[in-house]
């Protein structure tokens, strides 16, 4: 027996589902149906809209609801609809609304549909009938799935950026130039100097950055907004309540302009660079200390850029040989021309040994020709402080003293400061 078709629109008018049905009719792809319980089996009747909406010929199904479910519904969704219909007939619920996948009769594609059902008493009071509608919502669901993928990707990207910002001790800021309001992503606690403070970084900036630094920051921002600078970037100190200074690198750029090119909004980050500043200060102090030691000990220093084939010397080194500052600077071949001919072979041998990698040291005694022609006995010590990608020496620094002069041990442990 073929599937029975019926006109059900009049059945739904004024019912609980009528508004949903009217909306679905406007969208297209709507089928109206009725389920009745006859001798223990569920009978399915549909209107003509079913065949045009879902691609099935009228002769393709019997009126058996179970046969329809097995034939047309996705295996994972069959129990879902069958259980909902069973609950209605058992008076466990008065209706249902659900989404499931139905195979299109012509293309074979699994398409998402939405069904709404409502149970009613038969006129003679002998049982129930379930009336409802089914509408194709595949494009809607597909769009939702794509939207979810985009939202998940954005969520993952936000989490990744949040992790980067947190690991880098950053605070993100957003500056509305129209209202001069600055908002910050979160309270910020980089390092020990902020761990006891919970106030937003915005109030911290206004309260603890000096007026001069605030004015300088705004001036750099103004110049960037007007196109004079490619980006906004400044560094300043922030004085915390505990008396410690926090060094901040503030960076950003214009992210929005009006139709006339006027900057409306800047976004950027505050970065805690206190550790970097402390390291730079320690290195600077160490270098100054070594320079004082070297100057007091009258020690000559040399710096050989191996890859660039260039040697440079300090004033003490050139004074030692009677030359003016810069007069000896040049290629290593030029320097060899000042070495006693009998010392060249051992120098070449020692340099070959030191070229193998970082930390290797060079030490040699040699005679250097003074500007007036006589040779001066010297003692050279050097160390590789930089290498190339293949492990060869790229830079060697060293010191030179007249033979017999004792060296301060600190000179031998900090070659990078020579």
C-alpha positions as CSV (number, residue, x, y, z in Angstrom):
1,X,0.0,0.0,0.0
2,X,1.4,3.4,-0.9
3,X,1.8,6.2,1.6
4,X,-1.4,8.0,2.2
5,X,-1.5,11.8,1.5
6,X,-3.8,14.1,3.3
7,X,-4.7,17.8,3.7
8,X,-3.8,18.6,7.3
9,X,-3.6,22.4,7.3
10,X,-7.1,22.8,8.7
11,X,-6.2,20.4,11.5
12,X,-3.5,22.7,12.8
13,X,-5.2,26.1,12.6
14,X,-5.4,27.7,16.0
15,X,-3.4,24.9,17.6
16,X,-0.2,25.2,19.6
17,X,1.9,24.5,16.6
18,X,0.2,26.9,14.2
19,X,2.7,29.8,14.6
20,X,5.6,27.4,14.0
21,X,3.9,25.9,11.0
22,X,3.2,29.3,9.4
23,X,6.8,30.3,9.9
24,X,8.0,27.0,8.4
25,X,5.7,27.4,5.4
26,X,7.3,30.7,4.6
27,X,10.8,29.1,4.6
28,X,9.7,26.3,2.3
29,X,10.5,22.5,2.6
30,X,7.6,21.9,4.9
31,X,5.7,18.6,5.4
32,X,2.6,18.1,7.6
33,X,1.9,14.7,9.0
34,X,-0.3,12.7,11.3
35,X,0.4,9.5,13.4
36,X,-2.3,7.2,14.7
37,X,-2.1,4.0,16.7
38,X,-4.0,1.2,15.0
39,X,-3.9,-2.4,16.4
40,X,-0.5,-1.8,18.1
41,X,1.1,-0.2,15.1
42,X,1.8,3.4,14.4
43,X,0.3,4.6,11.1
44,X,1.9,7.5,9.2
45,X,0.0,9.9,6.9
46,X,1.6,12.9,5.2
47,X,0.6,15.7,2.9
48,X,1.8,16.3,-0.6
49,X,4.5,18.7,0.7
50,X,6.5,15.7,2.0
51,X,7.3,14.4,-1.5
52,X,8.5,17.7,-2.9
53,X,10.4,18.7,0.2
54,X,12.3,15.4,0.7
55,X,12.4,13.8,-2.7
56,X,10.4,10.7,-2.1
57,X,7.8,9.3,-4.6
58,X,4.4,8.6,-3.1
59,X,4.7,5.0,-4.0
60,X,8.0,4.5,-2.2
61,X,6.7,3.9,1.4
62,X,4.0,2.1,3.2
63,X,2.1,3.9,5.9
64,X,4.2,2.1,8.6
65,X,5.9,4.6,10.8
66,X,8.5,2.1,11.8
67,X,9.3,1.3,8.1
68,X,9.6,5.1,7.5
69,X,12.0,5.5,10.4
70,X,14.2,2.6,9.3
71,X,14.2,3.7,5.7
72,X,14.7,7.4,6.0
73,X,16.3,8.3,9.3
74,X,20.0,8.2,10.1
75,X,20.8,5.1,12.3
76,X,22.0,7.3,15.1
77,X,18.7,9.3,15.2
78,X,16.1,6.5,14.8
79,X,15.7,5.7,18.5
80,X,15.4,9.5,19.3
81,X,12.3,10.0,17.2
82,X,10.7,6.6,18.0
83,X,11.1,7.2,21.8
84,X,9.5,10.7,21.5
85,X,6.5,9.3,19.6
86,X,6.2,6.4,22.1
87,X,6.1,8.8,25.0
88,X,3.3,10.8,23.4
89,X,1.2,7.7,22.8
90,X,1.8,6.6,26.4
91,X,0.8,10.0,27.6
92,X,4.2,10.6,29.0
93,X,4.4,13.9,27.2
94,X,2.1,16.1,25.2
95,X,4.4,16.8,22.3
96,X,8.0,17.1,21.1
97,X,10.4,19.3,19.2
98,X,13.7,17.8,17.9
99,X,16.2,17.8,15.1
100,X,17.5,14.7,13.3
101,X,19.0,13.6,10.0
102,X,16.8,12.3,7.2
103,X,18.0,10.9,3.9
104,X,16.9,12.8,0.9
105,X,15.0,10.5,-1.4
106,X,16.6,11.8,-4.6
107,X,20.2,12.8,-3.7
108,X,20.7,10.3,-0.9
109,X,22.2,13.1,1.2
110,X,21.7,13.2,4.9
111,X,19.9,16.4,5.7
112,X,19.1,18.0,9.0
113,X,15.3,18.4,9.6
114,X,13.3,19.7,12.5
115,X,10.0,18.0,13.6
116,X,7.4,19.4,15.9
117,X,4.7,17.1,17.2
118,X,1.5,17.6,19.3
119,X,-0.7,14.9,20.8
120,X,-4.5,15.2,20.8
121,X,-7.4,13.1,22.0
122,X,-9.5,11.5,19.3
123,X,-13.0,12.9,19.0
124,X,-14.5,9.7,20.2
125,X,-12.2,9.6,23.2
126,X,-10.8,6.2,22.4
127,X,-7.1,7.2,22.0
128,X,-4.6,9.7,20.8
129,X,-3.4,11.2,17.5
130,X,-0.1,13.0,17.0
131,X,-0.1,15.7,14.5
132,X,3.0,17.7,13.5
133,X,5.2,19.2,10.8
134,X,8.8,18.6,9.6
135,X,10.9,21.2,7.9
136,X,14.3,21.0,6.2
137,X,16.8,23.0,8.3
138,X,20.0,21.6,6.8
139,X,21.4,24.9,5.5
140,X,20.7,26.5,8.9
141,X,22.4,23.7,10.8
142,X,25.3,23.7,8.3
143,X,25.7,27.4,8.9
144,X,25.6,26.8,12.6
145,X,28.3,24.2,12.4
146,X,30.5,26.5,10.4
147,X,29.9,29.3,12.8
148,X,30.8,27.0,15.7
149,X,34.1,26.1,13.9
150,X,34.9,29.8,13.6
151,X,33.9,30.4,17.2
152,X,36.0,27.5,18.4
153,X,39.0,28.8,16.3
154,X,38.6,32.2,17.8
155,X,38.3,30.8,21.3
156,X,41.5,28.8,20.8
157,X,43.3,31.8,19.4
158,X,42.1,33.9,22.3
159,X,43.4,31.3,24.8
160,X,46.7,31.0,22.9
161,X,47.1,34.8,22.9
162,X,46.1,35.0,26.6
163,X,48.8,32.3,27.4
164,X,51.4,34.3,25.5
165,X,50.5,37.5,27.2
166,X,50.5,35.9,30.6
167,X,53.9,34.2,30.0
168,X,55.4,37.4,28.7
169,X,54.2,39.5,31.6
170,X,52.1,41.7,29.3
171,X,49.0,43.8,29.8
172,X,46.8,44.6,26.7
173,X,45.4,48.1,26.5
174,X,42.9,49.8,24.2
175,X,43.0,53.6,24.0
176,X,39.9,55.5,22.7
177,X,41.3,58.7,21.3
178,X,37.8,60.3,21.0
179,X,37.1,60.0,24.8
180,X,40.7,59.7,25.9
181,X,39.7,56.5,27.9
182,X,42.1,53.6,28.2
183,X,40.9,50.2,29.1
184,X,43.0,47.2,30.1
185,X,42.4,43.5,29.6
186,X,43.0,42.5,33.2
187,X,44.8,43.4,36.4
188,X,48.5,42.8,35.9
189,X,51.1,41.3,38.3
190,X,54.5,40.9,36.6
191,X,57.2,39.9,39.1
192,X,57.3,40.3,42.9
193,X,56.9,44.1,42.7
194,X,53.3,43.8,41.8
195,X,52.2,40.5,43.3
196,X,50.6,42.2,46.4
197,X,48.7,44.7,44.3
198,X,45.3,44.1,42.7
199,X,44.5,47.5,41.2
200,X,44.0,47.8,37.5
201,X,47.1,48.7,35.6
202,X,45.3,51.8,34.3
203,X,45.1,53.4,37.7
204,X,48.7,52.3,38.4
205,X,49.9,54.0,35.2
206,X,48.3,57.3,36.1
207,X,49.4,57.1,39.8
208,X,52.9,55.9,39.6
209,X,54.4,57.0,36.2
210,X,56.0,60.4,36.5
211,X,54.3,63.3,34.8
212,X,57.3,63.7,32.5
213,X,57.0,60.1,31.3
214,X,53.2,60.4,30.9
215,X,53.7,63.6,28.8
216,X,56.4,61.9,26.7
217,X,54.2,58.8,26.1
218,X,51.3,61.0,24.9
219,X,53.6,62.9,22.6
220,X,54.9,59.8,21.0
221,X,51.3,58.5,20.7
222,X,50.3,61.8,19.0
223,X,53.2,61.6,16.5
224,X,52.3,58.0,15.7
225,X,48.6,58.9,15.3
226,X,49.5,61.7,12.9
227,X,51.7,59.3,10.8
228,X,55.1,60.8,11.9
229,X,56.1,57.5,13.5
230,X,55.5,53.9,12.2
231,X,54.5,52.8,15.7
232,X,54.0,53.9,19.3
233,X,56.9,52.7,21.5
234,X,58.3,54.1,24.7
235,X,60.0,52.9,27.9
236,X,59.6,54.4,31.3
237,X,59.9,53.5,35.0
238,X,56.9,52.8,37.2
239,X,57.4,53.5,40.9
240,X,55.5,51.0,43.0
241,X,54.2,51.6,46.6
242,X,56.9,49.3,48.0
243,X,59.6,51.7,46.5
244,X,60.7,49.4,43.7
245,X,61.0,50.6,40.2
246,X,59.4,48.6,37.4
247,X,60.7,49.2,33.9
248,X,57.9,49.1,31.3
249,X,58.1,48.9,27.6
250,X,54.8,50.4,26.1
251,X,54.1,49.5,22.5
252,X,51.1,49.9,20.2
253,X,49.7,51.2,16.9
254,X,46.6,52.8,15.4
255,X,43.9,50.2,14.7
256,X,41.1,52.4,13.6
257,X,40.8,55.7,11.6
258,X,37.8,57.7,10.3
259,X,37.1,58.4,6.7
260,X,39.5,61.4,6.8
261,X,42.4,59.3,8.2
262,X,42.1,60.7,11.7
263,X,43.2,58.2,14.3
264,X,40.3,57.0,16.5
265,X,41.8,54.1,18.4
266,X,45.1,52.7,19.5
267,X,45.8,49.2,20.8
268,X,49.0,47.8,22.4
269,X,50.7,46.1,25.2
270,X,52.6,47.0,28.3
271,X,55.6,44.7,28.8
272,X,57.6,44.2,32.0
273,X,61.3,44.6,31.0
274,X,62.6,45.0,34.5
275,X,64.7,41.8,34.4
276,X,66.2,42.9,31.1
277,X,67.1,46.3,32.4
278,X,68.7,44.8,35.5
279,X,70.8,42.5,33.4
280,X,71.8,45.4,31.1
281,X,72.8,47.4,34.2
282,X,74.8,44.6,35.7
283,X,76.7,44.1,32.4
284,X,77.3,47.8,32.1
285,X,78.7,48.0,35.6
286,X,80.8,44.9,35.0
287,X,82.2,46.4,31.8
288,X,83.0,49.7,33.5
289,X,84.7,47.8,36.3
290,X,86.9,45.9,33.8
291,X,87.7,49.0,31.9
292,X,88.9,50.6,35.2
293,X,91.0,47.5,36.0
294,X,92.5,47.4,32.4
295,X,93.2,51.1,32.4
296,X,94.9,50.9,35.9
297,X,97.0,47.9,34.9
298,X,98.0,49.4,31.6
299,X,96.8,46.3,29.7
300,X,96.3,46.4,25.9
301,X,93.1,44.8,24.5
302,X,92.3,43.6,21.0
303,X,89.0,42.5,19.3
304,X,89.2,40.3,16.2
305,X,86.1,40.1,14.1
306,X,87.0,36.9,12.3
307,X,84.2,36.7,9.8
308,X,84.8,40.4,8.9
309,X,88.6,40.0,9.0
310,X,89.1,43.1,11.1
311,X,91.2,43.8,14.3
312,X,90.8,46.7,16.6
313,X,92.9,47.8,19.6
314,X,92.5,50.0,22.6
315,X,94.7,53.0,23.3
316,X,97.0,51.1,25.8
317,X,97.8,48.5,23.1
318,X,98.8,51.1,20.5
319,X,100.7,53.2,23.1
320,X,102.7,50.0,24.0
321,X,104.0,49.9,20.4
322,X,104.4,53.6,19.9
323,X,101.4,54.1,17.6
324,X,98.5,56.5,17.6
325,X,94.9,55.3,18.3
326,X,93.5,53.6,15.2
327,X,96.8,53.4,13.5
328,X,97.1,49.6,13.9
329,X,93.4,48.8,13.2
330,X,92.8,46.7,10.1
331,X,93.0,43.2,8.7
332,X,94.7,40.3,10.5
333,X,97.3,40.3,7.7
334,X,98.2,43.9,8.6
335,X,98.6,42.9,12.2
336,X,100.9,39.9,11.3
337,X,103.2,42.4,9.5
338,X,104.1,43.8,13.0
339,X,104.9,40.3,14.4
340,X,108.5,39.1,14.5
341,X,109.0,36.7,11.5
342,X,110.2,33.9,13.8
343,X,106.9,34.0,15.8
344,X,104.5,33.8,12.9
345,X,104.5,29.9,12.7
346,X,103.6,29.4,16.3
347,X,100.9,32.1,16.1
348,X,99.3,30.4,13.1
349,X,99.3,27.0,14.9
350,X,97.7,28.4,18.1
351,X,95.1,30.3,16.1
352,X,94.1,27.1,14.2
353,X,93.5,25.3,17.5
354,X,91.3,28.1,18.9
355,X,89.0,28.2,15.9
356,X,87.2,25.0,16.8
357,X,84.5,26.5,19.1
358,X,83.2,28.8,21.8
359,X,85.2,29.1,25.0
360,X,88.5,28.0,23.5
361,X,91.4,30.1,24.6
362,X,94.5,31.4,22.9
363,X,97.7,32.1,24.7
364,X,101.1,33.0,23.3
365,X,104.3,35.0,23.8
366,X,105.5,37.0,20.8
367,X,107.5,39.9,19.8
368,X,105.8,43.0,18.3
369,X,107.7,45.6,16.2
370,X,107.7,49.0,17.8
371,X,107.1,52.1,15.6
372,X,110.8,53.0,16.1
373,X,111.9,49.6,14.7
374,X,112.8,47.5,17.8
375,X,110.8,44.5,18.9
376,X,108.8,44.5,22.2
377,X,108.4,41.1,24.0
378,X,104.6,40.7,24.8
379,X,102.2,38.1,26.3
380,X,98.9,37.5,24.5
381,X,95.8,35.8,26.0
382,X,92.5,35.5,24.0
383,X,89.2,33.6,24.0
384,X,86.5,32.8,21.5
385,X,83.3,34.7,22.4
386,X,81.1,34.1,19.4
387,X,80.9,31.3,16.8
388,X,79.2,30.8,13.4
389,X,76.3,28.4,12.7
390,X,78.8,25.6,11.9
391,X,80.8,26.1,15.1
392,X,83.7,28.1,13.8
393,X,85.1,31.1,15.7
394,X,83.4,34.3,14.6
395,X,84.9,36.7,17.2
396,X,88.0,36.4,19.5
397,X,88.9,39.0,22.1
398,X,92.1,39.2,24.1
399,X,94.6,41.2,26.1
400,X,98.3,41.9,25.6
401,X,100.8,42.9,28.2
402,X,104.6,43.4,28.3
403,X,106.3,40.2,29.5
404,X,106.8,40.2,33.2
405,X,103.7,42.1,34.2
406,X,101.3,40.2,36.4
407,X,97.6,40.1,35.3
408,X,94.6,40.7,37.5
409,X,92.8,37.3,37.6
410,X,89.4,39.0,36.9
411,X,90.7,39.9,33.4
412,X,90.9,36.2,32.6
413,X,87.3,35.4,33.7
414,X,85.4,38.2,31.8
415,X,86.8,38.3,28.3
416,X,83.6,39.8,26.9
417,X,84.3,43.0,28.9
418,X,87.7,43.6,27.4
